[in-house]
Amino acid sequence: MTAAGTPEFSVVIPVFNSQDIVRETLERTSRFLSSRGWSHEIIAVNDGSRDGSWDIVARAAREIPGV
């Protein structure tokens, strides 16, 4: 976090009918940023998915720090 308590990086990931890849995308993005010691937040934006994408994102938000 910066001195103001905000993350150094904000990553916005659009989510549309991507249940097969969204969890891995969130995990890899988080690992990449964390491995460099960068504070971050990952914002997933659901764009009207009709599959189980949002359920996966919601679960990931509870399990992956910064999501």
N, C-alpha and C positions, 0 to 999 in steps of 0.2 A: 504494500500500500504506500501511497505517497504520504507526505506529511499531513495532507488534508484528509487522509483516510480513504481516498478513492483508489481504485485499481489503476495500474499503469496502462493496461490494455483492456479494451472492451471488444469482444468479437461477436458479431451478429450473424447467426446462421439461419437462413430461411428453411422452413420445413414444409414440404408438400408431398404427401403420399410417399414417404421415404422410410417406412417402418423397417425395411431390411438393412438400412445403412445409418440411420440417425444415431443410434447408441454408439456405434463404433466411431462415428464422426465426432461426437461430443467427447468420448474418451481420448481419442488421439489428439484432439485440439487441446484438451486440458493437460495431457502428458507433455506435449510439446512446450507449452507455456511454462508449466511447472518445472520442467527439466532445465530451463534457463533461469529459474529463480524469479520470474516475472509475476507480479501480482496481476490478477485478471478476473474478469467476469465473462461468462459466455451466455449470450441471450439468444434463445431459440424462438423464432417467430413462426407460428403456425399459420399457414396461408390457405386455410380451408381444406385440410387433409380429410379424406374420407376413409382412410385406413386406420390402423392403430398407432400412427406416428405420435400423436399427442400423449397417449398413455405411456409410451416409452420415454418421451421427453420428461413427463411429470415424474416418473420413477427415477430417471437419471438425475433430476434436480435434487432429489432426496439423497442420492448416493454419491454424486460426484461434486466435490467442493467447487464452488464458483459458477455452477450452472444455475 
